[in-house]
Each structure stands twice: as C-alpha cells, then as structure tokens.
C-alpha cells in the first residue's frame, strides 16, 4: 500500500511538515498570491518564461535525441497526457514547490538575504542551495544518471518564486517541465 501510494504520501509530507513547523513557530506562510492582480502577474511570468524556454528546449531535445539515442520525433501520441498533467500539477509540482521554494528557499533567504539581482529578481545563495538540495533529493528515492540536470530547471522554479513572491508560477512551470518529459517519452522513437 505504501509503495503504491508513495507520491501521495510524499506530497502530503512536503506540504504538512512545513505547515506544522511554521504554525509552531508562529510564522506566516507568505509565499502565496494574496490578490487577483498578483495571481495574474504570476501567470504572466509563467507564460513568458514558458514561451522563451520551451522552444529552445524542444530544438535542443530534438538534436540530443538524434545524436545520443538515435531517436526521432514521431508525433501524434497524446494518450495519458491530460492525466499526467493533473498528476504532476497536484501531486508533484505543487507539493515540491510548496516545500522547496515556498518553505525552504524562504527560510534560507531569511538567513542569507538576497544581495544579488538576476533578470530583475532579488536572489541570494538560497536559490543555488535549494536547487542543489532539490536535485539531490530526486536521487534519494531512485538514482538516475541524469538527476544532476534537475538543478537547472530548479533554478527557474526558484527564480520565478523570487520574481513573483509566490510559488504558483514555479509550480505551473515545474508541472509543465514534467509533462513535457512525459510527452517526449511518448513521441520520440
């Protein structure tokens, strides 16, 4: 039962452990949008970053698939994509962004501050350290050779949190990255 529901249990832990810690310390969870305009701003940053990054990723992916795996785009395979999107948004991206960017990155920012600017967003060492821990945590469950690369999209998730002040844009971008990986597995042979 536990192994079959590992993602659900992990998601619950990633949300409720920080809630309990913050509640016991009487600290606010100040990493959510509090108004409609702030939510629209977060959605705008998500859409803008997606429009910039995903065309580049697709071109790079096509080259990488052909060069290293001798796979090519076959297209037309979308079965399970909607279910994967819902799964990744609700059970993967939201809990992970809540924990890593909302809780952990915020706590590290309180310690180290945000002395730098990156594309208009105030950032600090918390962005790098949280991204490192995020990538490392993926290897704690199952070790894969490519897990080091998780560090790079994690930087984007963390930057979106700093740019918007909330985790929504990062959670959406995170889910889209995961769904894109699922789509690649379906459409490259």
Rosetta constraint file for C-alpha pairs under 8 A:
AtomPair CA 1 CA 5 HARMONIC 6.26 0.50
AtomPair CA 2 CA 6 HARMONIC 5.79 0.50
AtomPair CA 2 CA 9 HARMONIC 7.87 0.50
AtomPair CA 5 CA 9 HARMONIC 6.34 0.50
AtomPair CA 6 CA 10 HARMONIC 5.97 0.50
AtomPair CA 7 CA 11 HARMONIC 5.98 0.50
AtomPair CA 7 CA 91 HARMONIC 6.56 0.50
AtomPair CA 7 CA 92 HARMONIC 7.33 0.50
AtomPair CA 8 CA 12 HARMONIC 6.20 0.50
AtomPair CA 8 CA 91 HARMONIC 6.32 0.50
AtomPair CA 9 CA 13 HARMONIC 6.20 0.50
AtomPair CA 10 CA 14 HARMONIC 6.09 0.50
AtomPair CA 11 CA 15 HARMONIC 6.36 0.50
AtomPair CA 11 CA 91 HARMONIC 5.69 0.50
AtomPair CA 11 CA 92 HARMONIC 6.61 0.50
AtomPair CA 11 CA 95 HARMONIC 5.07 0.50
AtomPair CA 11 CA 96 HARMONIC 7.22 0.50
AtomPair CA 12 CA 16 HARMONIC 5.91 0.50
AtomPair CA 12 CA 95 HARMONIC 7.29 0.50
AtomPair CA 13 CA 17 HARMONIC 5.54 0.50
AtomPair CA 14 CA 18 HARMONIC 7.01 0.50
AtomPair CA 14 CA 95 HARMONIC 5.48 0.50
AtomPair CA 14 CA 96 HARMONIC 6.41 0.50
AtomPair CA 14 CA 98 HARMONIC 7.18 0.50
AtomPair CA 14 CA 99 HARMONIC 5.34 0.50
AtomPair CA 15 CA 19 HARMONIC 6.50 0.50
AtomPair CA 15 CA 95 HARMONIC 5.57 0.50
AtomPair CA 15 CA 98 HARMONIC 6.33 0.50
AtomPair CA 15 CA 99 HARMONIC 6.22 0.50
AtomPair CA 16 CA 20 HARMONIC 6.07 0.50
AtomPair CA 17 CA 21 HARMONIC 6.21 0.50
AtomPair CA 18 CA 22 HARMONIC 5.93 0.50
AtomPair CA 18 CA 99 HARMONIC 6.72 0.50
AtomPair CA 18 CA 103 HARMONIC 6.40 0.50
AtomPair CA 19 CA 23 HARMONIC 5.90 0.50
AtomPair CA 19 CA 29 HARMONIC 7.92 0.50
AtomPair CA 20 CA 24 HARMONIC 6.03 0.50
AtomPair CA 21 CA 25 HARMONIC 6.21 0.50
AtomPair CA 22 CA 26 HARMONIC 5.85 0.50
AtomPair CA 22 CA 27 HARMONIC 4.97 0.50
AtomPair CA 22 CA 28 HARMONIC 6.71 0.50
AtomPair CA 22 CA 29 HARMONIC 7.25 0.50
AtomPair CA 23 CA 27 HARMONIC 6.22 0.50
AtomPair CA 23 CA 28 HARMONIC 7.74 0.50
AtomPair CA 29 CA 102 HARMONIC 7.91 0.50
AtomPair CA 29 CA 103 HARMONIC 7.88 0.50
AtomPair CA 30 CA 166 HARMONIC 7.67 0.50
AtomPair CA 31 CA 102 HARMONIC 5.48 0.50
AtomPair CA 31 CA 161 HARMONIC 7.98 0.50
AtomPair CA 31 CA 165 HARMONIC 6.06 0.50
AtomPair CA 31 CA 166 HARMONIC 4.35 0.50
AtomPair CA 31 CA 167 HARMONIC 6.07 0.50
AtomPair CA 32 CA 165 HARMONIC 7.33 0.50
AtomPair CA 32 CA 166 HARMONIC 4.57 0.50
AtomPair CA 32 CA 167 HARMONIC 6.18 0.50
AtomPair CA 32 CA 168 HARMONIC 7.15 0.50
AtomPair CA 33 CA 38 HARMONIC 5.70 0.50
AtomPair CA 33 CA 39 HARMONIC 5.59 0.50
AtomPair CA 33 CA 165 HARMONIC 7.60 0.50
AtomPair CA 33 CA 166 HARMONIC 5.76 0.50
AtomPair CA 33 CA 168 HARMONIC 7.76 0.50
AtomPair CA 34 CA 38 HARMONIC 6.82 0.50
AtomPair CA 34 CA 39 HARMONIC 7.66 0.50
AtomPair CA 35 CA 39 HARMONIC 6.34 0.50
AtomPair CA 36 CA 40 HARMONIC 6.19 0.50
AtomPair CA 37 CA 41 HARMONIC 6.12 0.50
AtomPair CA 38 CA 42 HARMONIC 6.26 0.50
AtomPair CA 38 CA 164 HARMONIC 7.73 0.50
AtomPair CA 39 CA 43 HARMONIC 6.22 0.50
AtomPair CA 39 CA 168 HARMONIC 7.91 0.50
AtomPair CA 40 CA 44 HARMONIC 6.05 0.50
AtomPair CA 41 CA 45 HARMONIC 6.31 0.50
AtomPair CA 41 CA 164 HARMONIC 7.19 0.50
AtomPair CA 42 CA 46 HARMONIC 6.23 0.50
AtomPair CA 42 CA 164 HARMONIC 5.69 0.50
AtomPair CA 42 CA 166 HARMONIC 7.57 0.50
AtomPair CA 42 CA 168 HARMONIC 6.65 0.50
AtomPair CA 42 CA 169 HARMONIC 5.18 0.50
AtomPair CA 43 CA 47 HARMONIC 6.17 0.50
AtomPair CA 43 CA 168 HARMONIC 7.74 0.50
AtomPair CA 43 CA 169 HARMONIC 5.91 0.50
AtomPair CA 44 CA 48 HARMONIC 6.06 0.50
AtomPair CA 45 CA 49 HARMONIC 6.01 0.50
AtomPair CA 45 CA 160 HARMONIC 7.35 0.50
AtomPair CA 45 CA 164 HARMONIC 7.73 0.50
AtomPair CA 45 CA 169 HARMONIC 6.74 0.50
AtomPair CA 46 CA 50 HARMONIC 6.04 0.50
AtomPair CA 46 CA 160 HARMONIC 7.64 0.50
AtomPair CA 46 CA 169 HARMONIC 4.94 0.50
AtomPair CA 46 CA 170 HARMONIC 7.15 0.50
AtomPair CA 46 CA 172 HARMONIC 6.95 0.50
AtomPair CA 46 CA 173 HARMONIC 6.17 0.50
AtomPair CA 47 CA 51 HARMONIC 6.03 0.50
AtomPair CA 48 CA 52 HARMONIC 6.33 0.50
AtomPair CA 49 CA 53 HARMONIC 5.93 0.50
AtomPair CA 50 CA 54 HARMONIC 5.60 0.50
AtomPair CA 50 CA 173 HARMONIC 7.04 0.50
AtomPair CA 51 CA 55 HARMONIC 6.93 0.50
AtomPair CA 52 CA 56 HARMONIC 7.18 0.50
AtomPair CA 53 CA 57 HARMONIC 6.14 0.50
AtomPair CA 54 CA 58 HARMONIC 5.99 0.50
AtomPair CA 55 CA 59 HARMONIC 6.32 0.50
AtomPair CA 56 CA 60 HARMONIC 6.16 0.50
AtomPair CA 57 CA 61 HARMONIC 5.81 0.50
AtomPair CA 58 CA 62 HARMONIC 6.11 0.50
AtomPair CA 59 CA 63 HARMONIC 6.50 0.50
AtomPair CA 60 CA 64 HARMONIC 6.01 0.50
AtomPair CA 61 CA 65 HARMONIC 5.85 0.50
AtomPair CA 62 CA 66 HARMONIC 6.22 0.50
AtomPair CA 62 CA 72 HARMONIC 6.99 0.50
AtomPair CA 62 CA 73 HARMONIC 7.22 0.50
AtomPair CA 63 CA 67 HARMONIC 6.00 0.50
AtomPair CA 64 CA 68 HARMONIC 5.81 0.50
AtomPair CA 64 CA 69 HARMONIC 7.47 0.50
AtomPair CA 65 CA 69 HARMONIC 5.14 0.50
AtomPair CA 65 CA 70 HARMONIC 6.02 0.50
AtomPair CA 65 CA 71 HARMONIC 5.20 0.50
AtomPair CA 65 CA 72 HARMONIC 6.56 0.50
AtomPair CA 65 CA 188 HARMONIC 7.75 0.50
AtomPair CA 66 CA 70 HARMONIC 4.34 0.50
AtomPair CA 66 CA 71 HARMONIC 5.02 0.50
AtomPair CA 66 CA 72 HARMONIC 5.89 0.50
AtomPair CA 71 CA 188 HARMONIC 5.74 0.50
AtomPair CA 71 CA 189 HARMONIC 4.75 0.50
AtomPair CA 72 CA 188 HARMONIC 5.21 0.50
AtomPair CA 72 CA 189 HARMONIC 5.53 0.50
AtomPair CA 73 CA 187 HARMONIC 5.76 0.50
AtomPair CA 73 CA 188 HARMONIC 4.54 0.50
AtomPair CA 73 CA 189 HARMONIC 6.61 0.50
AtomPair CA 74 CA 187 HARMONIC 5.40 0.50
AtomPair CA 74 CA 188 HARMONIC 5.69 0.50
AtomPair CA 74 CA 189 HARMONIC 6.58 0.50
AtomPair CA 75 CA 187 HARMONIC 4.93 0.50
AtomPair CA 75 CA 188 HARMONIC 7.33 0.50
AtomPair CA 76 CA 187 HARMONIC 7.05 0.50
AtomPair CA 77 CA 183 HARMONIC 7.82 0.50
AtomPair CA 77 CA 186 HARMONIC 5.85 0.50
AtomPair CA 77 CA 187 HARMONIC 5.79 0.50
AtomPair CA 78 CA 183 HARMONIC 7.19 0.50
AtomPair CA 78 CA 186 HARMONIC 7.28 0.50
AtomPair CA 80 CA 84 HARMONIC 6.02 0.50
AtomPair CA 81 CA 85 HARMONIC 6.10 0.50
AtomPair CA 81 CA 179 HARMONIC 7.25 0.50
AtomPair CA 81 CA 182 HARMONIC 7.53 0.50
AtomPair CA 81 CA 183 HARMONIC 7.00 0.50
AtomPair CA 82 CA 86 HARMONIC 6.31 0.50
AtomPair CA 83 CA 87 HARMONIC 6.07 0.50
AtomPair CA 84 CA 88 HARMONIC 5.91 0.50
AtomPair CA 84 CA 179 HARMONIC 6.42 0.50
AtomPair CA 84 CA 182 HARMONIC 7.56 0.50
AtomPair CA 85 CA 89 HARMONIC 6.01 0.50
AtomPair CA 85 CA 175 HARMONIC 6.85 0.50
AtomPair CA 85 CA 176 HARMONIC 7.50 0.50
AtomPair CA 85 CA 179 HARMONIC 5.72 0.50
AtomPair CA 86 CA 90 HARMONIC 5.99 0.50
AtomPair CA 87 CA 91 HARMONIC 5.50 0.50
AtomPair CA 87 CA 92 HARMONIC 6.98 0.50
AtomPair CA 88 CA 92 HARMONIC 4.76 0.50
AtomPair CA 88 CA 93 HARMONIC 5.78 0.50
AtomPair CA 88 CA 175 HARMONIC 5.34 0.50
AtomPair CA 88 CA 178 HARMONIC 6.69 0.50
AtomPair CA 88 CA 179 HARMONIC 7.05 0.50
AtomPair CA 89 CA 93 HARMONIC 5.04 0.50
AtomPair CA 89 CA 94 HARMONIC 5.88 0.50
AtomPair CA 89 CA 171 HARMONIC 7.11 0.50
AtomPair CA 89 CA 172 HARMONIC 6.91 0.50
AtomPair CA 89 CA 174 HARMONIC 7.94 0.50
AtomPair CA 89 CA 175 HARMONIC 4.99 0.50
AtomPair CA 90 CA 94 HARMONIC 5.69 0.50
AtomPair CA 90 CA 95 HARMONIC 7.46 0.50
AtomPair CA 91 CA 95 HARMONIC 6.40 0.50
AtomPair CA 92 CA 96 HARMONIC 6.01 0.50
AtomPair CA 92 CA 175 HARMONIC 7.43 0.50
AtomPair CA 93 CA 97 HARMONIC 5.83 0.50
AtomPair CA 93 CA 171 HARMONIC 5.11 0.50
AtomPair CA 93 CA 172 HARMONIC 7.30 0.50
AtomPair CA 93 CA 174 HARMONIC 5.58 0.50
AtomPair CA 93 CA 175 HARMONIC 5.26 0.50
AtomPair CA 94 CA 98 HARMONIC 5.92 0.50
AtomPair CA 94 CA 168 HARMONIC 7.98 0.50
AtomPair CA 94 CA 171 HARMONIC 5.33 0.50
AtomPair CA 95 CA 99 HARMONIC 6.16 0.50
AtomPair CA 96 CA 100 HARMONIC 5.81 0.50
AtomPair CA 96 CA 101 HARMONIC 7.77 0.50
AtomPair CA 97 CA 101 HARMONIC 5.10 0.50
AtomPair CA 97 CA 102 HARMONIC 6.18 0.50
AtomPair CA 97 CA 157 HARMONIC 7.77 0.50
AtomPair CA 97 CA 167 HARMONIC 6.23 0.50
AtomPair CA 97 CA 170 HARMONIC 6.85 0.50
AtomPair CA 97 CA 171 HARMONIC 5.67 0.50
AtomPair CA 98 CA 102 HARMONIC 4.64 0.50
AtomPair CA 98 CA 103 HARMONIC 6.29 0.50
AtomPair CA 98 CA 167 HARMONIC 6.65 0.50
AtomPair CA 99 CA 103 HARMONIC 4.98 0.50
AtomPair CA 99 CA 104 HARMONIC 6.08 0.50
AtomPair CA 100 CA 104 HARMONIC 4.84 0.50
AtomPair CA 100 CA 105 HARMONIC 6.01 0.50
AtomPair CA 100 CA 130 HARMONIC 6.53 0.50
AtomPair CA 100 CA 134 HARMONIC 6.89 0.50
AtomPair CA 101 CA 105 HARMONIC 4.74 0.50
AtomPair CA 101 CA 106 HARMONIC 6.66 0.50
AtomPair CA 101 CA 130 HARMONIC 7.42 0.50
AtomPair CA 101 CA 157 HARMONIC 7.56 0.50
AtomPair CA 101 CA 158 HARMONIC 5.88 0.50
AtomPair CA 101 CA 161 HARMONIC 6.67 0.50
AtomPair CA 101 CA 167 HARMONIC 6.74 0.50
AtomPair CA 102 CA 106 HARMONIC 5.93 0.50
AtomPair CA 102 CA 161 HARMONIC 7.68 0.50
AtomPair CA 102 CA 166 HARMONIC 7.27 0.50
AtomPair CA 102 CA 167 HARMONIC 6.06 0.50
AtomPair CA 103 CA 107 HARMONIC 6.14 0.50
AtomPair CA 104 CA 108 HARMONIC 6.24 0.50
AtomPair CA 104 CA 130 HARMONIC 6.88 0.50
AtomPair CA 105 CA 109 HARMONIC 6.03 0.50
AtomPair CA 105 CA 126 HARMONIC 5.47 0.50
AtomPair CA 105 CA 127 HARMONIC 6.53 0.50
AtomPair CA 105 CA 130 HARMONIC 5.84 0.50
AtomPair CA 105 CA 158 HARMONIC 7.66 0.50
AtomPair CA 106 CA 110 HARMONIC 6.34 0.50
AtomPair CA 106 CA 126 HARMONIC 7.80 0.50
AtomPair CA 107 CA 111 HARMONIC 6.64 0.50
AtomPair CA 108 CA 112 HARMONIC 6.03 0.50
AtomPair CA 108 CA 113 HARMONIC 7.65 0.50
AtomPair CA 108 CA 125 HARMONIC 7.91 0.50
AtomPair CA 108 CA 126 HARMONIC 5.14 0.50
AtomPair CA 109 CA 113 HARMONIC 4.68 0.50
AtomPair CA 109 CA 114 HARMONIC 6.31 0.50
AtomPair CA 109 CA 124 HARMONIC 6.72 0.50
AtomPair CA 109 CA 125 HARMONIC 7.60 0.50
AtomPair CA 109 CA 126 HARMONIC 5.54 0.50
AtomPair CA 112 CA 124 HARMONIC 6.86 0.50
AtomPair CA 112 CA 125 HARMONIC 6.70 0.50
AtomPair CA 112 CA 126 HARMONIC 7.04 0.50
AtomPair CA 113 CA 123 HARMONIC 7.89 0.50
AtomPair CA 113 CA 124 HARMONIC 6.00 0.50
AtomPair CA 113 CA 125 HARMONIC 7.86 0.50
AtomPair CA 114 CA 122 HARMONIC 5.63 0.50
AtomPair CA 114 CA 123 HARMONIC 4.53 0.50
AtomPair CA 114 CA 124 HARMONIC 3.99 0.50
AtomPair CA 114 CA 125 HARMONIC 7.36 0.50
AtomPair CA 115 CA 122 HARMONIC 6.90 0.50
AtomPair CA 115 CA 123 HARMONIC 6.46 0.50
AtomPair CA 115 CA 124 HARMONIC 5.69 0.50
AtomPair CA 116 CA 122 HARMONIC 5.69 0.50
AtomPair CA 116 CA 123 HARMONIC 5.23 0.50
AtomPair CA 116 CA 124 HARMONIC 5.86 0.50
AtomPair CA 117 CA 121 HARMONIC 5.28 0.50
AtomPair CA 117 CA 122 HARMONIC 4.49 0.50
AtomPair CA 117 CA 123 HARMONIC 5.66 0.50
AtomPair CA 118 CA 122 HARMONIC 6.47 0.50
AtomPair CA 118 CA 123 HARMONIC 6.58 0.50
AtomPair CA 118 CA 159 HARMONIC 7.95 0.50
AtomPair CA 120 CA 163 HARMONIC 7.34 0.50
AtomPair CA 121 CA 159 HARMONIC 7.11 0.50
AtomPair CA 121 CA 162 HARMONIC 5.92 0.50
AtomPair CA 121 CA 163 HARMONIC 4.80 0.50
AtomPair CA 122 CA 162 HARMONIC 6.45 0.50
AtomPair CA 122 CA 163 HARMONIC 7.29 0.50
AtomPair CA 123 CA 127 HARMONIC 6.57 0.50
AtomPair CA 123 CA 159 HARMONIC 7.47 0.50
AtomPair CA 123 CA 162 HARMONIC 6.62 0.50
AtomPair CA 124 CA 128 HARMONIC 7.74 0.50
AtomPair CA 125 CA 129 HARMONIC 6.18 0.50
AtomPair CA 126 CA 130 HARMONIC 5.69 0.50
AtomPair CA 127 CA 131 HARMONIC 6.15 0.50
AtomPair CA 127 CA 155 HARMONIC 6.59 0.50
AtomPair CA 127 CA 158 HARMONIC 5.89 0.50
AtomPair CA 127 CA 159 HARMONIC 7.27 0.50
AtomPair CA 128 CA 132 HARMONIC 6.16 0.50
AtomPair CA 128 CA 155 HARMONIC 7.01 0.50
AtomPair CA 129 CA 133 HARMONIC 6.25 0.50
AtomPair CA 130 CA 134 HARMONIC 5.98 0.50
AtomPair CA 131 CA 135 HARMONIC 6.19 0.50
AtomPair CA 131 CA 151 HARMONIC 5.27 0.50
AtomPair CA 131 CA 152 HARMONIC 7.67 0.50
AtomPair CA 131 CA 154 HARMONIC 5.20 0.50
AtomPair CA 131 CA 155 HARMONIC 5.92 0.50
AtomPair CA 131 CA 158 HARMONIC 7.49 0.50
AtomPair CA 132 CA 136 HARMONIC 6.11 0.50
AtomPair CA 132 CA 151 HARMONIC 5.85 0.50
AtomPair CA 133 CA 137 HARMONIC 5.95 0.50
AtomPair CA 134 CA 138 HARMONIC 6.78 0.50
AtomPair CA 134 CA 150 HARMONIC 7.68 0.50
AtomPair CA 134 CA 151 HARMONIC 7.03 0.50
AtomPair CA 134 CA 154 HARMONIC 7.18 0.50
AtomPair CA 135 CA 139 HARMONIC 7.23 0.50
AtomPair CA 135 CA 147 HARMONIC 6.24 0.50
AtomPair CA 135 CA 148 HARMONIC 6.07 0.50
AtomPair CA 135 CA 149 HARMONIC 7.46 0.50
AtomPair CA 135 CA 150 HARMONIC 5.09 0.50
AtomPair CA 135 CA 151 HARMONIC 5.10 0.50
AtomPair CA 135 CA 154 HARMONIC 7.64 0.50
AtomPair CA 136 CA 140 HARMONIC 6.85 0.50
AtomPair CA 136 CA 147 HARMONIC 7.49 0.50
AtomPair CA 136 CA 148 HARMONIC 7.42 0.50
AtomPair CA 137 CA 141 HARMONIC 7.42 0.50
AtomPair CA 138 CA 142 HARMONIC 6.94 0.50
AtomPair CA 138 CA 143 HARMONIC 7.49 0.50
AtomPair CA 138 CA 147 HARMONIC 6.66 0.50
AtomPair CA 139 CA 143 HARMONIC 4.45 0.50
AtomPair CA 139 CA 144 HARMONIC 6.67 0.50
AtomPair CA 139 CA 147 HARMONIC 6.46 0.50
AtomPair CA 143 CA 147 HARMONIC 7.40 0.50
AtomPair CA 146 CA 150 HARMONIC 7.63 0.50
AtomPair CA 147 CA 151 HARMONIC 7.92 0.50
AtomPair CA 149 CA 153 HARMONIC 7.80 0.50
AtomPair CA 150 CA 154 HARMONIC 6.22 0.50
AtomPair CA 151 CA 155 HARMONIC 6.44 0.50
AtomPair CA 152 CA 156 HARMONIC 6.99 0.50
AtomPair CA 153 CA 157 HARMONIC 6.38 0.50
AtomPair CA 153 CA 174 HARMONIC 7.74 0.50
AtomPair CA 154 CA 158 HARMONIC 6.12 0.50
AtomPair CA 155 CA 159 HARMONIC 5.97 0.50
AtomPair CA 156 CA 160 HARMONIC 6.09 0.50
AtomPair CA 156 CA 170 HARMONIC 7.42 0.50
AtomPair CA 157 CA 161 HARMONIC 6.43 0.50
AtomPair CA 157 CA 169 HARMONIC 7.74 0.50
AtomPair CA 157 CA 170 HARMONIC 4.38 0.50
AtomPair CA 157 CA 171 HARMONIC 7.24 0.50
AtomPair CA 157 CA 173 HARMONIC 6.95 0.50
AtomPair CA 157 CA 174 HARMONIC 6.63 0.50
AtomPair CA 158 CA 162 HARMONIC 6.37 0.50
AtomPair CA 158 CA 170 HARMONIC 6.91 0.50
AtomPair CA 159 CA 163 HARMONIC 5.98 0.50
AtomPair CA 160 CA 164 HARMONIC 5.95 0.50
AtomPair CA 160 CA 165 HARMONIC 7.87 0.50
AtomPair CA 160 CA 166 HARMONIC 7.89 0.50
AtomPair CA 160 CA 167 HARMONIC 7.50 0.50
AtomPair CA 160 CA 169 HARMONIC 6.16 0.50
AtomPair CA 160 CA 170 HARMONIC 5.42 0.50
AtomPair CA 161 CA 165 HARMONIC 5.28 0.50
AtomPair CA 161 CA 166 HARMONIC 5.13 0.50
AtomPair CA 161 CA 167 HARMONIC 5.21 0.50
AtomPair CA 161 CA 168 HARMONIC 7.81 0.50
AtomPair CA 161 CA 169 HARMONIC 7.11 0.50
AtomPair CA 161 CA 170 HARMONIC 6.12 0.50
AtomPair CA 162 CA 166 HARMONIC 7.37 0.50
AtomPair CA 164 CA 169 HARMONIC 7.59 0.50
AtomPair CA 167 CA 171 HARMONIC 6.02 0.50
AtomPair CA 168 CA 172 HARMONIC 6.19 0.50
AtomPair CA 169 CA 173 HARMONIC 6.12 0.50
AtomPair CA 170 CA 174 HARMONIC 5.84 0.50
AtomPair CA 171 CA 175 HARMONIC 6.08 0.50
AtomPair CA 172 CA 176 HARMONIC 6.13 0.50
AtomPair CA 173 CA 177 HARMONIC 6.17 0.50
AtomPair CA 174 CA 178 HARMONIC 6.37 0.50
AtomPair CA 175 CA 179 HARMONIC 6.10 0.50
AtomPair CA 176 CA 180 HARMONIC 5.94 0.50
AtomPair CA 177 CA 181 HARMONIC 6.35 0.50
AtomPair CA 178 CA 182 HARMONIC 6.39 0.50
AtomPair CA 179 CA 183 HARMONIC 6.09 0.50
AtomPair CA 180 CA 184 HARMONIC 6.11 0.50
AtomPair CA 181 CA 185 HARMONIC 6.35 0.50
AtomPair CA 182 CA 186 HARMONIC 6.50 0.50
AtomPair CA 183 CA 187 HARMONIC 6.16 0.50
AtomPair CA 184 CA 188 HARMONIC 5.87 0.50
